Amino acid sequence: MGLSTHVLDTMHGCPAAGMAVELYSTDAAGVTLIKRCVLNADGRSPDGPLVDTASLRKGAYRLVFDVGAYFRSRGVALPEPSFLDKVTLDFGVAQPEQHYHVPLLVSPWSYSTYRGS
């Protein structure tokens, strides 16, 4: 199954459709962009997993969620600068043969994540 994400907008009680997300690999040599996408109506990447099982490698990764732009696009009046603009999650993949699901629950003022199934 690879690596997937799902974002829920806890302010409005719905999936975060339209939020921009970037996935990077990180190592001693630097940061490499793997994929950019805009979440679909279900708050998920439009093409299935961000990385499929065959391509997922052991290592360090970074997901960057553009939450400030998302909430502004929903008409939320945010202060400048906003409290949360981009939420960056750094995480490791130790067993790439397993499914790694990284959900994000987010509002303009808080977020939570975990390793999902």
Sine and cosine of phi, psi and omega as CSV:
sin_phi,cos_phi,sin_psi,cos_psi,sin_omega,cos_omega
0.00,0.00,-0.42,0.91,0.09,-1.00
0.99,0.15,-0.68,-0.73,-0.05,-1.00
-0.84,-0.54,0.80,-0.60,0.00,-1.00
-0.70,-0.71,0.24,-0.97,0.07,-1.00
-0.62,-0.78,0.28,-0.96,0.02,-1.00
-0.44,-0.90,0.77,-0.64,-0.03,-1.00
-0.87,-0.49,0.78,-0.63,0.07,-1.00
-0.91,-0.41,0.76,-0.65,0.04,-1.00
-1.00,0.07,0.97,-0.24,-0.06,-1.00
-0.98,0.18,-0.23,0.97,0.08,-1.00
-0.95,0.31,-0.69,0.73,-0.06,-1.00
-0.98,-0.20,-0.13,0.99,0.02,-1.00
0.93,0.36,0.70,0.72,-0.04,-1.00
-0.45,-0.90,0.21,-0.98,0.13,-0.99
-0.89,0.45,0.48,-0.88,-0.04,-1.00
-1.00,0.04,0.88,0.48,0.01,-1.00
-0.87,0.49,0.75,-0.66,0.03,-1.00
1.00,-0.08,-0.08,1.00,0.02,-1.00
-0.96,0.28,0.70,-0.72,0.07,-1.00
-0.99,0.11,0.65,-0.76,-0.02,-1.00
-0.69,-0.72,0.62,-0.79,0.09,-1.00
-0.81,-0.59,0.63,-0.78,0.07,-1.00
-0.89,-0.46,0.75,-0.66,0.02,-1.00
-0.81,-0.59,0.44,-0.90,0.28,-0.96
-0.99,-0.16,0.55,-0.84,0.00,-1.00
-0.77,-0.64,0.65,-0.76,0.08,-1.00
-0.38,-0.92,-0.10,-0.99,-0.06,-1.00
-0.87,0.49,-0.45,0.90,-0.03,-1.00
-0.98,0.18,-0.31,0.95,0.01,-1.00
0.65,-0.76,-0.40,-0.91,-0.08,-1.00
-0.88,-0.48,0.76,-0.65,-0.03,-1.00
-0.83,-0.56,0.82,-0.57,0.06,-1.00
-0.93,0.38,0.77,-0.63,0.06,-1.00
-0.98,-0.20,-0.69,0.72,-0.09,-1.00
-0.36,-0.93,0.57,-0.82,0.19,-0.98
-0.86,-0.51,0.60,-0.80,0.09,-1.00
-0.40,-0.92,0.22,-0.98,0.13,-0.99
-0.89,-0.45,0.79,-0.62,-0.10,-1.00
-0.91,0.42,0.59,-0.81,-0.01,-1.00
-0.99,0.16,-0.12,-0.99,-0.07,-1.00
-0.87,0.49,-0.38,0.93,0.02,-1.00
-1.00,-0.05,0.05,1.00,-0.02,-1.00
0.97,0.23,0.40,0.92,-0.03,-1.00
-0.85,-0.53,0.27,-0.96,0.05,-1.00
-0.90,0.43,0.65,-0.76,-0.16,-0.99
-0.94,0.35,-0.36,0.93,-0.08,-1.00
-0.96,-0.29,0.46,0.89,-0.05,-1.00
1.00,0.06,-0.52,-0.86,-0.05,-1.00
-0.86,0.52,0.48,-0.88,0.10,-1.00
-0.91,0.42,-0.60,0.80,0.06,-1.00
-0.66,-0.75,0.76,-0.65,0.02,-1.00
-0.98,0.17,0.22,-0.98,-0.08,-1.00
-0.84,0.54,-0.67,0.75,-0.04,-1.00
-0.91,0.42,-0.47,0.88,-0.06,-1.00
-0.99,-0.13,-0.28,0.96,-0.04,-1.00
-0.94,0.33,0.76,-0.66,-0.01,-1.00
-0.86,-0.51,0.45,-0.89,0.12,-0.99
-0.88,0.48,0.69,-0.72,0.03,-1.00
0.45,-0.89,-0.19,-0.98,-0.04,-1.00
-0.98,-0.20,0.63,-0.78,-0.04,-1.00
-0.72,-0.70,0.30,-0.95,0.04,-1.00
-0.66,-0.76,0.79,-0.61,0.16,-0.99
-0.96,-0.28,0.72,-0.69,0.03,-1.00
-0.84,-0.53,0.88,-0.48,-0.04,-1.00
-0.96,-0.29,0.81,-0.59,-0.03,-1.00
-1.00,0.03,0.96,0.28,-0.12,-0.99
-0.96,0.30,-0.58,0.82,0.00,-1.00
-0.88,0.48,-0.76,0.65,0.01,-1.00
-0.90,0.44,-0.60,0.80,0.02,-1.00
-0.88,0.48,-0.77,0.63,-0.04,-1.00
-0.92,0.39,-0.58,0.81,0.09,-1.00
-0.88,0.47,-0.65,0.76,0.00,-1.00
-0.91,0.40,-0.37,0.93,0.05,-1.00
-1.00,0.03,0.04,1.00,0.04,-1.00
1.00,0.06,0.22,0.98,0.01,-1.00
-0.98,0.21,0.79,-0.61,0.04,-1.00
-0.98,0.17,0.97,-0.26,-0.01,-1.00
-0.98,-0.19,0.53,-0.84,0.09,-1.00
-0.93,0.36,0.32,-0.95,0.08,-1.00
-0.91,-0.42,0.87,-0.50,-0.08,1.00
-0.96,0.26,0.41,-0.91,0.00,-1.00
-0.95,0.31,0.44,-0.90,0.01,-1.00
-0.88,0.48,-0.76,0.65,0.11,-0.99
-0.90,-0.43,0.81,-0.59,0.07,-1.00
-0.93,-0.37,-0.89,0.46,0.09,-1.00
-0.86,-0.51,0.77,-0.64,0.08,-1.00
-0.99,-0.14,0.85,-0.53,-0.02,-1.00
-0.93,-0.37,0.82,-0.58,0.04,-1.00
-0.89,-0.45,0.89,-0.46,0.10,-0.99
-0.99,-0.17,0.76,-0.65,-0.05,-1.00
-0.50,-0.87,0.29,-0.96,-0.03,-1.00
-0.91,-0.42,0.53,-0.85,0.10,-0.99
-0.92,-0.39,0.95,-0.32,-0.03,-1.00
-1.00,-0.07,-0.49,0.87,-0.06,-1.00
-0.77,-0.64,0.99,0.11,-0.13,-0.99
-0.90,0.44,-0.24,0.97,0.06,-1.00
-0.97,0.25,-0.24,0.97,0.05,-1.00
-1.00,-0.01,0.28,-0.96,0.07,-1.00
-1.00,0.09,0.76,-0.64,0.09,-1.00
-0.92,-0.38,0.90,-0.43,0.03,-1.00
-0.89,-0.46,0.82,-0.58,-0.07,-1.00
-0.87,-0.50,1.00,0.01,0.02,-1.00
-0.98,0.18,0.41,-0.91,0.08,-1.00
-0.74,-0.68,0.80,-0.60,0.15,-0.99
-0.95,-0.32,0.82,-0.57,-0.20,-0.98
-0.60,-0.80,0.56,-0.83,0.18,-0.98
-0.74,-0.67,0.05,-1.00,0.05,-1.00
-0.91,0.42,-0.22,0.97,-0.13,-0.99
-0.87,-0.49,-0.15,0.99,-0.05,-1.00
-0.34,-0.94,0.30,-0.95,0.12,-0.99
-0.46,-0.89,0.34,-0.94,0.03,-1.00
-0.58,-0.81,0.55,-0.84,0.05,-1.00
-0.59,-0.81,0.20,-0.98,0.01,-1.00
-0.23,-0.97,0.17,-0.98,0.12,-0.99
-1.00,0.02,0.94,-0.35,-0.02,-1.00
-1.00,0.04,-0.10,-1.00,0.00,-1.00
-0.91,-0.42,0.00,0.00,0.00,0.00
